[in-house]
């Protein structure tokens, strides 16, 4: 059996795996990283505000979806990265949440948000992402975008990979 130093294991940061040291304060926005109770709105991508915390459970007030303003409890659970993410097996016992002051386009799908900020300084959108980015906001007046000063008008590429659309 091979042993790894705790410092190395604590540095591993994979998608969907909570950080080894999670620093949270009451009132901070969080995002759930696992499907814990989908019937009550606690699933991957759900966002909430931390209202109370202890060493074994977090109390969170959900801020998205049909369950907005509902208080839920999130327990510490054992999390294992997939074989593709790490070449060896280990378990991290942690709350399946991350701070969520911002989110990716993919995580925002299916959610409504009050404000959207888009960085258009570089073309980063694939087909449909621009639409998702601007369609999540509840009011068009709450969309803000930034782009290079040298550009007269904001433009971004919406890339379509046509080879994917060809029937087999």
Secondary structure, 3 states (H helix, E strand, C coil): CCCCCHHHHHHCCCCCCCCCCCCCCCCCEEEECCCCEHHHCECCCCEEEEEEECCCEEEEEECCHHHCCCEEEEEEEEECCCCCCCCCCCCEEEECEEECCCCCHHHHCCCCECCEEEECCCCCCECCHHHHHHHCECCHHHEEEECCCCCCCCCCCCECCHHHHCCC
